[in-house]
Amino acid sequence: MSDLPKIKLSTDSYKGVRDFFPEDQFIQNYLLNTIRKTVEAFGYDEYNASPLEPTELYASKTSDEIVNEQTYTFTDRGGRSVTLRPEMTPTVSRMVSSKIRELGLPIRWYSIPNVFRYEQPQKGRLREHYQLNVDLFGVSSIQGEIEIINMASSVMHAFGLEDNDFEIRINSRKIVNAILLDICKLEGEATKTVVRLIDKKEKLSKADFETKLSEILGEKAPLINTLLSSQNFDEFISHLPEGMKAAEGISEIKVVLEKLEKLGITNAVFNQSLMRGFDYYTGIVFEVFDKSPENRRALFGGGRFDGLLSLFGAPQTPAVGFGMGDVTLRDALESRKLLPKYTGHTTLHICLPDMKYIDDAEELAQIIREDGTAVTVDYSEKKIGDQIKYAEKRLTRYIVCVGENELKYDTYKIKELKTGKETELAREEIPAFLKN
């Protein structure tokens, strides 16, 4: 007898994470395979990295909220501070910086890593998720943004969404930074504080937002609030001082919207409140917003981050990209009934009336597998009816029995479970039949 105490362990997973049972993994594979096919059509190569990174990687490159409140950070046995990655951009920037002279520019990379954030689990937000990350390094022109936003739109369309299902909101950190510097005379941390406040604007009441804005900007707050309340791009520009109406950020927004429309992307709009929370964005930022009444929320976004590689000692390198989580994507598709139904991948289940025929059944199974078809053999020793029920439960397409008569006459009745149709075949005919 064991002296170990009898402990009943919980079957619950850790709060805010997911178990992927076969039906769930089927959907997950559909999402990831569709994403890969779409992104690779733009010529992007897949990479990956460990989920463990030194904490310092995020300390100066990610928002304070994520670093201080949302990371899974611990001290390893060597006394080093380690963090489970909350996002992938710092990692890919580190990787590219380490071999930038060997890789050559431009670099088109993507990954779909598991990322982790300690936050309150809720609809569309968990403590871990898989996230598509797409990054283009080495293109300084606005064509980089055009390609990345075009790809983001293409991913949505690949899942069956139409332009009227979602909105691509676009802004520029150049415009925001110029306004805060030239009009409000803010720099450094003060600028970051206002950017983060604007980023949370939709989560605050109108009165609360205006109060907080006034506390920071004083007499300049009404003008900033007027700009943020503009209904469209032209109205926004009309409120700017004359000297800022021809600013670089303004012209970039115009070009992006015009070129996207030429590509047939008609749902891109200017949104002056869009900030994107990360500190490393330097130019155009964008966000894909779900317009469904059941799921109105930001799905994903990205932007330009030209200064990040230089933090690793690499030459100043232009970069633009986006990250898209699987949880919000799945919610968007589920709300529109665009997710596929689970189907079993086993084509044939071989039933046994007696275990003395096991060698013959396994020989048949091996022949069929070598031809590229998935087969299971029943080892349960249950009644044939129960073996058939098992095959039905696993959504297997066909069954066949291997017994005395089948071996004697070399003839097998292949039954399609969905229709009940039976087809008599010689053993050598079975592999080709199952391919149809």
Sine and cosine of phi, psi and omega as CSV:
sin_phi,cos_phi,sin_psi,cos_psi,sin_omega,cos_omega
0.00,0.00,0.67,-0.74,0.03,-1.00
-0.97,0.23,0.60,-0.80,0.04,-1.00
-1.00,0.01,0.00,1.00,-0.02,-1.00
-0.92,0.39,0.66,-0.75,0.03,-1.00
-0.91,0.42,0.53,-0.85,0.02,-1.00
-0.99,0.13,0.94,-0.34,-0.03,-1.00
-0.88,-0.48,0.79,-0.61,0.07,-1.00
-1.00,-0.08,0.95,-0.32,-0.01,-1.00
-0.98,0.20,0.56,-0.83,0.02,-1.00
-0.94,0.34,0.56,-0.83,0.08,-1.00
-1.00,-0.02,-0.02,1.00,0.01,-1.00
-0.96,0.27,0.59,-0.81,0.10,-1.00
-0.98,0.17,0.21,-0.98,0.06,-1.00
-0.86,0.52,0.62,-0.79,-0.07,-1.00
-0.85,0.52,0.78,-0.63,0.09,-1.00
1.00,0.03,0.10,1.00,0.07,-1.00
-0.86,-0.50,0.07,-1.00,-0.13,-0.99
-0.80,-0.60,0.56,-0.83,0.27,-0.96
-0.99,-0.14,0.67,-0.74,0.03,-1.00
-0.96,-0.29,1.00,-0.06,0.14,-0.99
-0.94,0.33,0.27,-0.96,-0.10,-0.99
-0.75,0.66,-0.66,0.75,0.01,-1.00
-0.90,0.43,-0.62,0.79,0.02,-1.00
-0.94,0.33,-0.65,0.76,-0.02,-1.00
-0.93,0.37,-0.51,0.86,0.07,-1.00
-0.87,0.50,-0.73,0.68,0.04,-1.00
-0.91,0.42,-0.68,0.73,-0.01,-1.00
-0.87,0.49,-0.68,0.74,0.02,-1.00
-0.89,0.45,-0.62,0.78,0.06,-1.00
-0.87,0.49,-0.72,0.69,0.00,-1.00
-0.87,0.49,-0.78,0.63,-0.10,-1.00
-0.93,0.37,-0.63,0.78,0.00,-1.00
-0.92,0.38,-0.63,0.78,0.04,-1.00
-0.91,0.42,-0.67,0.74,0.04,-1.00
-0.87,0.48,-0.76,0.65,-0.03,-1.00
-0.85,0.53,-0.73,0.69,-0.03,-1.00
-0.87,0.49,-0.67,0.74,-0.04,-1.00
-0.93,0.36,-0.73,0.68,-0.05,-1.00
-0.92,0.39,-0.65,0.76,-0.02,-1.00
-0.93,0.36,-0.35,0.94,0.09,-1.00
-0.91,0.42,-0.35,0.94,0.06,-1.00
-1.00,-0.03,0.07,1.00,0.05,-1.00
1.00,0.07,0.40,0.92,-0.02,-1.00
-1.00,-0.06,0.62,-0.79,-0.02,-1.00
-0.97,-0.22,0.61,-0.79,-0.04,-1.00
-1.00,0.07,0.62,-0.78,0.08,-1.00
-0.70,-0.71,0.11,-0.99,0.08,-1.00
-0.40,-0.92,0.13,-0.99,0.00,-1.00
-0.34,-0.94,0.20,-0.98,0.04,-1.00
-0.91,0.41,0.54,-0.84,0.08,-1.00
-0.96,0.28,-0.16,0.99,0.00,-1.00
-1.00,-0.09,0.78,-0.63,0.04,-1.00
-0.68,-0.73,0.45,-0.89,0.14,-0.99
-0.87,0.50,0.67,-0.74,-0.06,-1.00
-0.85,0.53,-0.55,0.84,-0.04,-1.00
-0.88,0.48,-0.36,0.93,0.01,-1.00
-0.87,0.49,-0.54,0.84,-0.06,-1.00
-0.99,-0.14,-0.32,0.95,-0.14,-0.99
-0.84,0.54,-0.60,0.80,-0.05,-1.00
-0.91,-0.42,0.16,0.99,-0.13,-0.99
-0.81,-0.59,-0.12,0.99,-0.03,-1.00
-0.79,-0.61,0.28,-0.96,-0.04,-1.00
-0.90,0.44,0.50,-0.87,-0.01,-1.00
-0.86,0.51,-0.60,0.80,-0.02,-1.00
-0.86,0.51,-0.70,0.71,-0.02,-1.00
-0.93,0.37,-0.72,0.70,-0.04,-1.00
-0.90,0.43,-0.73,0.68,-0.14,-0.99
-1.00,0.08,-0.44,0.90,-0.13,-0.99
-0.87,-0.49,-0.35,0.94,-0.20,-0.98
-0.86,-0.52,-0.05,1.00,-0.04,-1.00
-1.00,0.02,0.47,-0.88,0.20,-0.98
-1.00,-0.04,0.99,-0.16,-0.08,-1.00
-0.86,-0.51,0.68,-0.74,-0.01,-1.00
-0.52,-0.85,0.23,-0.97,0.06,-1.00
-0.99,-0.17,0.82,-0.57,-0.02,-1.00
-0.98,0.17,0.00,-1.00,-0.09,-1.00
-0.93,0.38,-0.26,0.97,0.05,-1.00
-1.00,-0.08,0.12,0.99,0.02,-1.00
0.99,0.15,0.23,0.97,-0.01,-1.00
-1.00,-0.08,0.61,-0.79,0.06,-1.00
-0.99,0.13,0.84,-0.54,-0.10,-1.00
-0.83,-0.56,0.59,-0.81,-0.01,-1.00
-0.78,-0.62,0.70,-0.71,0.19,-0.98
-0.95,0.31,0.80,-0.60,-0.16,-0.99
-0.83,0.55,0.78,-0.62,0.09,-1.00
-1.00,0.02,-0.27,0.96,0.02,-1.00
-0.32,-0.95,0.14,-0.99,-0.15,-0.99
-0.95,-0.31,-0.29,0.96,-0.11,-0.99
-0.86,0.52,-0.72,0.70,0.06,-1.00
-0.87,0.50,-0.60,0.80,0.01,-1.00
-0.91,0.41,-0.75,0.67,-0.02,-1.00
-0.92,0.40,-0.54,0.84,0.05,-1.00
-0.91,0.41,-0.65,0.76,0.07,-1.00
-0.88,0.47,-0.71,0.71,-0.04,-1.00
-0.90,0.43,-0.73,0.68,-0.01,-1.00
-0.90,0.44,-0.66,0.75,-0.01,-1.00
-0.88,0.47,-0.57,0.82,-0.06,-1.00
-0.94,0.35,-0.38,0.92,-0.06,-1.00
-0.68,-0.73,0.46,0.89,-0.14,-0.99
-0.89,0.46,-0.55,0.83,-0.01,-1.00
-0.95,0.31,-0.49,0.87,0.03,-1.00
-0.98,0.17,-0.59,0.81,-0.13,-0.99
-0.95,0.30,-0.64,0.77,-0.05,-1.00
0.98,0.21,0.53,-0.85,-0.05,-1.00
-0.94,-0.34,0.45,-0.89,-0.03,1.00
-0.98,0.21,0.40,-0.92,0.05,-1.00
-0.93,-0.36,0.80,-0.60,0.05,-1.00
-0.88,-0.47,0.97,-0.26,-0.06,-1.00
-0.81,-0.59,0.45,-0.89,0.15,-0.99
-0.56,-0.83,0.35,-0.94,0.09,-1.00
-0.48,-0.88,0.29,-0.96,0.07,-1.00
-0.75,-0.66,0.94,0.33,-0.08,-1.00
-0.99,0.11,0.27,-0.96,0.18,-0.98
-1.00,0.08,0.80,-0.60,0.00,-1.00
-0.83,-0.56,0.38,-0.93,-0.20,-0.98
-0.71,-0.70,0.74,-0.67,0.09,-1.00
-0.62,-0.78,0.73,-0.69,0.03,-1.00
-1.00,0.07,0.99,-0.11,0.02,-1.00
-0.62,-0.79,0.15,-0.99,-0.06,-1.00
-0.95,0.32,0.90,-0.43,0.00,-1.00
-0.88,0.48,0.69,-0.72,0.04,-1.00
-0.35,-0.94,0.03,-1.00,-0.01,-1.00
-0.84,0.54,0.81,-0.58,0.03,-1.00
0.99,0.14,0.00,1.00,-0.04,-1.00
-0.58,-0.81,0.88,-0.48,0.02,-1.00
-0.83,-0.55,-0.03,-1.00,0.01,-1.00
-1.00,0.01,-0.13,0.99,0.17,-0.99
-0.54,-0.84,0.52,-0.85,0.12,-0.99
-0.35,-0.94,0.23,-0.97,0.11,-0.99
-0.99,-0.10,0.64,-0.77,-0.12,-0.99
-0.69,-0.72,0.86,-0.52,0.15,-0.99
-0.93,0.36,0.79,-0.61,0.10,-0.99
-0.85,-0.53,0.84,-0.55,0.00,-1.00
-0.86,-0.51,0.78,-0.63,-0.04,-1.00
-0.67,-0.74,0.69,-0.73,0.05,-1.00
-0.88,-0.48,0.91,-0.42,-0.01,-1.00
-0.95,-0.31,0.69,-0.72,0.13,-0.99
0.98,-0.20,0.10,0.99,0.05,-1.00
-0.90,-0.43,0.93,-0.36,-0.06,-1.00
-1.00,0.01,-0.35,0.94,-0.05,-1.00
-0.97,0.24,0.21,-0.98,-0.01,-1.00
-0.92,0.40,-0.19,0.98,0.06,-1.00
-0.89,0.46,-0.44,0.90,0.06,-1.00
-0.89,0.47,-0.73,0.69,0.04,-1.00
-0.89,0.45,-0.65,0.76,0.00,-1.00
-0.86,0.51,-0.73,0.69,-0.03,-1.00
-0.90,0.43,-0.69,0.72,-0.05,-1.00
-0.92,0.39,-0.69,0.72,0.00,-1.00
-0.94,0.35,-0.61,0.79,0.07,-1.00
-0.86,0.50,-0.67,0.74,0.02,-1.00
-0.91,0.42,-0.68,0.74,0.03,-1.00
-0.86,0.51,-0.68,0.73,0.04,-1.00
-0.90,0.43,-0.64,0.76,-0.01,-1.00
-0.90,0.44,-0.60,0.80,0.05,-1.00
-0.88,0.47,-0.69,0.72,0.02,-1.00
-0.88,0.47,-0.70,0.71,0.00,-1.00
-0.91,0.41,-0.53,0.85,0.00,-1.00
-0.88,0.47,-0.42,0.91,0.02,-1.00
-1.00,-0.07,0.09,1.00,0.07,-1.00
1.00,-0.10,0.10,1.00,0.04,-1.00
-0.99,0.15,0.53,-0.85,0.03,-1.00
-0.97,-0.25,0.21,-0.98,-0.02,-1.00
-0.84,0.54,-0.56,0.83,-0.03,-1.00
-0.98,0.19,-0.03,1.00,0.06,-1.00
-1.00,0.10,-0.41,0.91,-0.07,-1.00
-0.56,-0.83,0.26,-0.96,-0.04,-1.00
-0.79,-0.61,0.68,-0.73,0.06,-1.00
-0.98,-0.20,0.96,-0.27,-0.05,-1.00
-1.00,-0.02,0.74,-0.68,-0.11,-0.99
-0.78,-0.62,0.67,-0.75,0.09,-1.00
-0.57,-0.82,-0.01,-1.00,0.03,-1.00
-0.68,-0.74,0.79,-0.62,0.08,-1.00
-0.91,0.42,-0.43,0.90,0.04,-1.00
-0.88,0.47,-0.68,0.73,0.02,-1.00
-0.91,0.42,-0.74,0.67,-0.04,-1.00
-0.87,0.50,-0.76,0.66,-0.04,-1.00
-0.90,0.44,-0.61,0.79,0.01,-1.00
-0.91,0.40,-0.67,0.75,0.02,-1.00
-0.89,0.46,-0.72,0.69,-0.04,-1.00
-0.93,0.36,-0.52,0.85,0.01,-1.00
-0.99,0.16,-0.79,0.61,-0.12,-0.99
-0.97,0.24,-0.61,0.79,-0.05,-1.00
-1.00,-0.04,-0.72,0.69,-0.10,-1.00
-0.99,-0.11,-0.14,0.99,0.02,-1.00
0.86,0.52,0.63,0.78,0.01,-1.00
-0.97,-0.24,0.52,-0.85,0.07,-1.00
-0.59,-0.81,0.22,-0.97,0.15,-0.99
0.82,0.57,-0.76,-0.65,-0.08,-1.00
-0.89,0.46,-0.54,0.84,0.01,-1.00
-0.89,0.45,-0.64,0.76,0.05,-1.00
-0.89,0.45,-0.70,0.71,0.00,-1.00
-0.87,0.48,-0.62,0.78,-0.01,-1.00
-0.89,0.46,-0.69,0.73,0.00,-1.00
-0.93,0.36,-0.66,0.75,0.01,-1.00
-0.85,0.52,-0.69,0.72,0.00,-1.00
-0.93,0.36,-0.56,0.83,0.06,-1.00
-0.91,0.42,-0.72,0.69,0.02,-1.00
-0.89,0.46,-0.61,0.79,0.00,-1.00
-0.87,0.49,-0.47,0.88,-0.02,-1.00
-0.99,-0.16,0.16,0.99,-0.11,-0.99
-0.81,0.59,-0.69,0.73,-0.06,-1.00
-0.94,0.35,-0.31,0.95,-0.02,-1.00
-1.00,-0.03,-0.12,0.99,-0.03,-1.00
-0.95,-0.32,0.41,-0.91,0.12,-0.99
-0.94,0.33,0.38,-0.93,0.00,-1.00
-0.84,0.55,-0.70,0.71,-0.03,-1.00
-0.91,0.41,-0.68,0.74,-0.02,-1.00
-0.90,0.44,-0.68,0.73,0.00,-1.00
-0.89,0.46,-0.73,0.68,-0.04,-1.00
-0.90,0.43,-0.58,0.81,0.04,-1.00
-0.91,0.43,-0.73,0.68,0.00,-1.00
-0.90,0.43,-0.63,0.78,0.01,-1.00
-0.90,0.43,-0.66,0.75,0.01,-1.00
-0.91,0.42,-0.59,0.80,0.01,-1.00
-0.88,0.47,-0.52,0.85,-0.05,-1.00
-1.00,-0.03,-0.68,0.73,-0.17,-0.99
-0.98,-0.21,-0.26,0.97,0.02,-1.00
0.89,0.46,-0.79,-0.61,-0.08,-1.00
-0.93,0.37,-0.25,0.97,0.02,-1.00
-0.99,0.12,-0.22,0.98,-0.07,-1.00
-0.86,0.51,-0.68,0.73,-0.02,-1.00
-0.85,0.52,-0.65,0.76,0.01,-1.00
-0.90,0.43,-0.70,0.71,0.01,-1.00
-0.89,0.46,-0.63,0.77,0.02,-1.00
-0.92,0.40,-0.60,0.80,0.06,-1.00
-0.90,0.44,-0.70,0.72,0.04,-1.00
-0.87,0.49,-0.69,0.72,-0.02,-1.00
-0.93,0.36,-0.36,0.93,-0.02,-1.00
-1.00,-0.04,-0.01,1.00,-0.01,-1.00
-0.87,0.50,0.61,-0.80,-0.09,-1.00
-1.00,0.07,-0.34,0.94,0.00,-1.00
-0.39,-0.92,0.03,-1.00,-0.08,-1.00
-0.89,0.45,-0.70,0.71,-0.02,-1.00
-0.89,0.46,-0.67,0.74,0.02,-1.00
-0.90,0.43,-0.64,0.77,0.03,-1.00
-0.86,0.51,-0.75,0.67,-0.01,-1.00
-0.89,0.46,-0.59,0.81,-0.05,-1.00
-0.89,0.46,-0.43,0.90,-0.02,-1.00
-1.00,0.03,-0.15,0.99,-0.02,-1.00
-0.98,0.21,0.50,-0.87,0.15,-0.99
-0.86,0.51,0.52,-0.86,-0.08,-1.00
-0.78,0.62,-0.65,0.76,-0.07,-1.00
-0.93,0.38,-0.25,0.97,-0.05,-1.00
-0.98,-0.21,-0.13,0.99,-0.10,-1.00
-0.94,0.34,-0.33,0.95,0.02,-1.00
-0.94,-0.34,0.36,0.93,-0.02,-1.00
-0.89,0.46,0.43,-0.90,-0.04,-1.00
-0.83,0.55,-0.68,0.74,-0.01,-1.00
-0.88,0.48,-0.61,0.79,0.02,-1.00
-0.90,0.44,-0.74,0.68,-0.02,-1.00
-0.91,0.42,-0.57,0.82,0.02,-1.00
-0.91,0.42,-0.66,0.75,0.04,-1.00
-0.86,0.51,-0.71,0.70,0.01,-1.00
-0.86,0.52,-0.73,0.69,-0.03,-1.00
-0.90,0.45,-0.70,0.72,-0.01,-1.00
-0.87,0.50,-0.74,0.67,-0.03,-1.00
-0.89,0.45,-0.66,0.75,-0.01,-1.00
-0.92,0.40,-0.71,0.71,-0.06,-1.00
-0.95,0.32,-0.58,0.82,0.06,-1.00
-0.90,0.43,-0.63,0.78,0.02,-1.00
-0.90,0.44,-0.61,0.80,0.04,-1.00
-0.91,0.42,-0.45,0.89,0.05,-1.00
-0.99,0.11,0.03,1.00,0.01,-1.00
1.00,0.02,0.17,0.99,0.03,-1.00
-1.00,-0.05,0.98,-0.21,-0.15,-0.99
-0.98,-0.20,0.00,1.00,-0.09,-1.00
-0.95,-0.32,0.37,0.93,0.07,-1.00
-1.00,-0.02,0.75,-0.66,-0.04,-1.00
-0.68,-0.73,0.46,-0.89,0.09,-1.00
-0.98,0.22,0.70,-0.71,0.04,-1.00
-0.66,-0.76,0.97,-0.24,-0.12,-0.99
-0.95,0.32,-0.25,0.97,0.01,-1.00
-1.00,0.05,-0.18,0.98,-0.04,-1.00
-0.95,0.30,0.84,-0.54,-0.01,-1.00
-0.90,-0.44,-0.61,0.80,-0.24,-0.97
0.89,0.46,0.79,-0.61,-0.24,-0.97
-0.95,0.31,-0.32,0.95,-0.12,-0.99
-0.97,0.22,0.59,-0.81,-0.05,-1.00
-0.96,0.27,-0.28,0.96,-0.14,-0.99
-1.00,0.08,-0.10,1.00,0.00,-1.00
-0.94,0.35,0.67,-0.74,-0.10,-1.00
-0.84,-0.55,-0.20,0.98,-0.06,-1.00
-0.56,-0.83,-0.79,-0.61,0.02,-1.00
-0.86,0.52,0.72,-0.69,0.17,-0.99
-0.82,-0.57,0.49,-0.87,0.01,-1.00
-0.57,-0.82,0.30,-0.95,-0.03,-1.00
-0.51,-0.86,0.69,-0.72,0.08,-1.00
-0.99,-0.10,0.84,-0.54,-0.12,-0.99
-0.91,-0.42,0.80,-0.60,0.02,-1.00
-0.98,0.21,0.82,-0.58,-0.04,-1.00
-1.00,-0.07,0.00,1.00,-0.01,-1.00
-0.90,0.44,0.73,-0.68,0.05,-1.00
-0.84,0.54,-0.47,0.88,-0.01,-1.00
-0.99,0.16,-0.28,0.96,-0.16,-0.99
-0.54,-0.84,0.61,0.79,-0.05,-1.00
-0.91,0.41,0.95,-0.33,-0.02,-1.00
-0.11,-0.99,0.26,-0.96,0.12,-0.99
-0.95,0.30,0.73,-0.68,0.01,-1.00
-1.00,-0.05,-0.72,0.69,0.00,-1.00
-0.18,-0.98,0.12,-0.99,0.00,-1.00
-0.14,-0.99,-0.09,-1.00,-0.02,-1.00
-0.07,-1.00,-0.38,-0.93,-0.01,-1.00
0.26,-0.96,-0.21,-0.98,-0.04,-1.00
-1.00,-0.06,0.68,-0.74,0.00,-1.00
-0.66,-0.75,0.93,0.36,-0.14,-0.99
-0.92,0.39,-0.38,0.92,-0.13,-0.99
-1.00,-0.08,-0.07,1.00,-0.20,-0.98
-0.94,0.34,-0.64,0.77,-0.06,-1.00
-0.91,0.42,-0.51,0.86,-0.02,-1.00
-0.91,0.41,-0.37,0.93,0.05,-1.00
-0.92,0.40,-0.31,0.95,0.02,-1.00
-0.98,-0.19,0.16,0.99,0.01,-1.00
1.00,0.03,0.05,1.00,0.03,-1.00
-0.99,0.15,0.34,-0.94,0.08,-1.00
-0.86,0.50,0.45,-0.90,0.07,-1.00
-0.83,0.56,0.87,-0.49,-0.12,-0.99
-0.77,-0.64,0.81,-0.58,0.06,-1.00
-0.92,0.40,0.59,-0.81,-0.02,-1.00
-0.44,-0.90,0.56,-0.83,0.03,-1.00
-0.51,-0.86,0.59,-0.81,-0.02,-1.00
-0.17,-0.99,-0.08,-1.00,0.06,-1.00
-0.47,-0.88,0.32,-0.95,0.08,-1.00
-0.79,-0.61,0.69,-0.72,-0.03,-1.00
-0.76,-0.65,0.87,-0.49,-0.01,-1.00
-0.99,0.13,0.51,-0.86,-0.03,-1.00
-0.97,0.24,-0.42,0.91,-0.07,-1.00
-0.94,0.35,-0.77,0.64,0.00,-1.00
-0.93,0.37,-0.57,0.82,0.05,-1.00
-0.89,0.45,-0.72,0.70,-0.01,-1.00
-0.88,0.47,-0.66,0.76,0.04,-1.00
-0.88,0.48,-0.67,0.74,-0.01,-1.00
-0.89,0.45,-0.65,0.76,-0.02,-1.00
-0.96,0.28,-0.63,0.77,-0.01,-1.00
-0.91,0.42,-0.62,0.79,-0.01,-1.00
-0.91,0.42,-0.35,0.94,0.01,-1.00
-0.94,-0.33,0.15,0.99,0.00,-1.00
0.84,0.55,0.69,0.72,-0.01,-1.00
-0.97,-0.24,0.08,1.00,0.03,-1.00
-1.00,0.05,0.63,-0.78,-0.01,-1.00
-0.95,0.32,0.42,-0.91,0.07,-1.00
-0.99,0.15,0.56,-0.83,-0.02,-1.00
-0.90,0.43,0.71,-0.70,0.11,-0.99
-0.75,-0.66,0.70,-0.71,0.05,-1.00
-0.92,0.38,0.51,-0.86,-0.03,-1.00
-0.99,-0.13,-0.03,1.00,0.03,-1.00
-0.99,0.10,0.80,-0.60,-0.04,-1.00
-1.00,0.07,-0.64,0.77,-0.11,-0.99
-0.71,-0.70,0.69,-0.72,0.13,-0.99
-0.90,-0.43,0.82,-0.58,-0.01,-1.00
-1.00,-0.09,0.88,-0.47,0.01,-1.00
-1.00,-0.04,0.53,-0.85,-0.03,-1.00
-0.82,-0.57,0.88,-0.48,0.08,-1.00
-0.96,0.29,-0.35,0.94,-0.01,-1.00
-0.42,-0.91,0.66,-0.75,-0.04,-1.00
-0.92,0.38,-0.18,0.98,0.02,-1.00
-0.94,0.35,-0.19,0.98,0.02,-1.00
-0.99,-0.16,0.21,0.98,-0.10,-1.00
-0.87,0.49,-0.66,0.75,-0.03,-1.00
-0.89,0.45,-0.65,0.76,0.01,-1.00
-0.92,0.38,-0.63,0.77,0.02,-1.00
-0.90,0.43,-0.68,0.73,-0.02,-1.00
-0.93,0.36,-0.55,0.84,0.06,-1.00
-0.90,0.43,-0.69,0.72,0.04,-1.00
-0.89,0.45,-0.69,0.72,0.00,-1.00
-0.87,0.50,-0.65,0.76,-0.03,-1.00
-0.91,0.41,-0.63,0.78,0.04,-1.00
-0.88,0.48,-0.69,0.72,-0.03,-1.00
-0.93,0.36,-0.66,0.75,0.02,-1.00
-0.89,0.46,-0.65,0.76,0.00,-1.00
-0.90,0.43,-0.33,0.95,0.06,-1.00
-1.00,0.00,0.02,1.00,0.11,-0.99
0.99,-0.11,0.29,0.96,-0.02,-1.00
-0.91,-0.40,0.66,-0.75,-0.03,-1.00
-0.98,0.19,0.77,-0.64,-0.06,-1.00
-0.70,-0.72,0.62,-0.79,0.18,-0.98
-0.87,-0.50,0.50,-0.87,0.07,-1.00
-0.91,-0.42,0.69,-0.72,-0.06,-1.00
-1.00,0.09,0.89,-0.45,0.02,-1.00
-0.96,-0.26,0.17,0.99,-0.20,-0.98
-0.96,0.26,-0.41,0.91,-0.08,-1.00
0.90,0.43,0.35,0.94,0.06,-1.00
-0.99,0.12,0.13,-0.99,0.07,-1.00
-0.89,0.46,0.44,-0.90,-0.03,-1.00
-0.83,0.55,-0.64,0.77,0.01,-1.00
-0.86,0.51,-0.64,0.77,0.01,-1.00
-0.95,0.32,-0.56,0.83,0.05,-1.00
-0.91,0.41,-0.60,0.80,0.04,-1.00
-0.93,0.37,-0.65,0.76,0.03,-1.00
-0.87,0.48,-0.62,0.79,0.03,-1.00
-0.88,0.47,-0.70,0.71,0.01,-1.00
-0.90,0.44,-0.64,0.77,0.02,-1.00
-0.90,0.43,-0.67,0.74,-0.01,-1.00
-0.88,0.47,-0.56,0.83,0.00,-1.00
-1.00,0.05,0.11,0.99,0.02,-1.00
0.85,0.52,0.58,0.82,0.08,-1.00
-0.94,0.33,0.62,-0.79,-0.09,-1.00
-0.97,0.22,-0.72,0.69,-0.09,-1.00
-0.81,-0.59,0.40,-0.92,0.21,-0.98
-0.78,-0.62,0.37,-0.93,0.12,-0.99
-0.50,-0.87,0.59,-0.81,0.07,-1.00
-0.98,-0.18,0.63,-0.78,0.07,-1.00
-0.88,-0.48,0.96,-0.29,-0.03,-1.00
-0.59,-0.81,-0.32,-0.95,-0.11,-0.99
-0.87,0.49,-0.74,0.67,-0.05,-1.00
-0.92,0.38,-0.63,0.77,-0.01,-1.00
-0.89,0.46,-0.67,0.74,-0.02,-1.00
-0.96,0.28,-0.57,0.82,-0.03,-1.00
-0.92,0.38,-0.68,0.73,-0.09,-1.00
-0.97,-0.23,-0.03,1.00,-0.03,-1.00
0.80,0.60,0.64,0.77,0.02,-1.00
-0.76,-0.65,0.74,-0.68,-0.10,-1.00
-0.80,-0.61,0.71,-0.70,0.06,-1.00
-1.00,-0.06,0.94,-0.34,0.03,-1.00
-1.00,-0.03,0.87,-0.50,-0.04,-1.00
-0.94,-0.33,0.78,-0.62,0.10,-1.00
-1.00,0.08,0.88,-0.48,-0.14,-0.99
-0.92,0.38,-0.58,0.81,-0.06,-1.00
-0.92,0.40,-0.63,0.77,-0.08,-1.00
-0.97,-0.26,-0.34,0.94,-0.07,-1.00
0.99,0.15,0.02,1.00,-0.03,-1.00
-0.95,0.33,0.72,-0.70,0.02,-1.00
-0.93,-0.36,0.60,-0.80,0.03,-1.00
-0.75,-0.67,0.82,-0.58,0.03,-1.00
-1.00,0.05,0.76,-0.65,-0.04,-1.00
-0.63,-0.77,0.52,-0.85,0.20,-0.98
-0.96,0.28,0.38,-0.92,-0.10,-1.00
-0.84,0.55,-0.67,0.75,-0.06,-1.00
-0.94,0.35,-0.25,0.97,0.01,-1.00
-1.00,0.06,-0.29,0.96,-0.14,-0.99
-0.88,0.47,-0.76,0.65,-0.05,-1.00
-0.82,0.57,-0.70,0.71,-0.02,-1.00
-0.92,0.39,-0.63,0.78,0.01,-1.00
-0.88,0.48,-0.67,0.75,-0.05,-1.00
-0.93,0.36,-0.31,0.95,0.01,-1.00
-0.98,0.21,-0.29,0.96,-0.07,-1.00
-0.97,0.24,0.00,0.00,0.00,0.00
